[in-house]
Amino acid sequence: MIQKIPVNTSIVSGVALSEIDGDMKMLLMKRVKGGYWCHVAGSIEGEEKGWQAIVREFFEETQIAVSELYNAQFLEQFFEADVNVLQIIPVFAVLCPPDQSVTLNEEHTEYRWVGLEEAKALVPFPGQRNVYDHVWAHFVDHTPSIHMKVNIS
């Protein structure tokens, strides 16, 4: 019998962008579990759609009430060797108003609004750096396509 690697598609992630003191920045938070820097992510619950889960996760983790959500058209993917699972995670971009405030929950110890290069220097995983390059290219360097906007009303 051929052994297969299970695929998990029950997690979503999102990168928040805000103009902070006149410069575009992305939000990173330091996780309690693992002690590393990351963006918002979490599991889809019950009958939620992926976009509903990321809106909820943003509010739970940061108290950001998402009002402008985009499908970033990027799949974050990595293999978790310890549990033998391939994680495939759709990424969303959250465009926040200027100088967006953040209130962290107990999952994180601190946060920073950072530029692209600082974000890539802070995070431990190559996949995170790929996510940030993609989001920056399509949501900061260029105006996002209206076709990527998620209707959250």
N, C-alpha and C positions, 0 to 999 in steps of 0.2 A: 504494500500500500504506500502511495506517495503522501508524504507529510506536507501540509500546506501552512502558510503563514496567514493567520487571520488578519482581516482588514477592519479597522475601526473608523467609522465615519460619523461618530456621534458627538464630535467636539467642533466648536467654531472659535475663531479668533478675530480680533479687530485692532486696528491701529488708529489712535486718535491723533488728529492734527489740529493745531491752533496757532494763531499768530500771537506770540508772546513777546511783549515789549517791542513790537514792530517786526519781528523775525518769525518765519514759519518754523515750528518745532513739532516733534512727535513725543507722545507720552510713553515713558518707561517707568516700570515699578519694580521694586526689589521684593521678590517672593520670600516669605518666611520659610516655606518648605524648599530647601535647596539653596537658598541665599543668592539666587542669580537674578539678573535683570531680564524683564520680559514685557510683553504687551498684554492686553486683556485677552483671556481665553476661558472657556468653560464648556460644560456638557449641555447638550440639548436635553430638556426635561419634558416628560409626558408627551403631549401632542404638539409641542412647539415646532414651529418652522425654524430653520437656521437663523434667519434674520431676527426673529423674535427672541431667540436665545441670546444673541449677542447684545441686543438692546437691554435685556434683563441683566446680563453679566456686567455690562458697563455701569448700570445703575448700582448693582450690588457692590462692585469692586471700587468704584470711583465717585459715586453719586452724580455722574454725568448723565443728564437726561438727553438721550440721543434725539436729535431733530433732523439731521442730515446724514443719511446712511447710504453707502455705495457698496456694491459687490465689487471687490477689488480685482476680480477675474484672476485669482491666484490661489493655488492649492499649496498650503504648507504641508510638507510630508516628511516623516522620519520614522525610522525603525526603532522600537523599544525592545532592545535585546533581552532585558531581564524578564519581560512578560511575553516575548515572541509575538509582538503585534506591530503591524504597519499602520501608523496613524496618518490619515488623510484629512486635512482640516481646511475648509474654505475660509478665506480671509476677507474681512470687511474693512472699509475705511470709514471713519467717523470724522466728519468735518465739523469742528466745534467753533463757537464764536470766539473772537479775540479774547485773550487773557482768561481762558477757561479755568475755573476753579476745580480743585480735586479734593475729595475727602476719601481717604483709603479705608477699606475694611480690614479685618484681622488677617487677611491672606498676605498682606504686604507691609513692609516696615518703612518704606520711603518711596518717593516718586521724584522724577525729574522731567522737565520739558527740555528736549535736546534736539540738536540738528542731526542730520543724517550721519555724518562721520563719527560724532560722539556716540550715537546710538549703536553703530556697528562696532565701535571699540568696547562698549560696555557689555554686550551680550556674548554668551559663551558658545552659541551654536551657529554653524554656517547657514542653516536654514533660516534662522532669524535675520541674518544679514541679507539674505536673498529677498525675504519679505519686505524689509525696509527699503532696499534698492528699488523694488517694484513699486511699492506704494509712493515713494518719493517721486519716481519718474512719471507716474500716471496721475498723481493728485497734487503735486507741488510744482514740478517743472512744466507740467501741461494741465490744461483744464480737463477735468474728467468728462467723459462722454455721458450725456444725459441718459443713454441706454443702460448705463451701469447703476443709475440711481435706483434705490429700493423704496417703494412706496410703503411707508410705515404707518399711514393713517388708517 
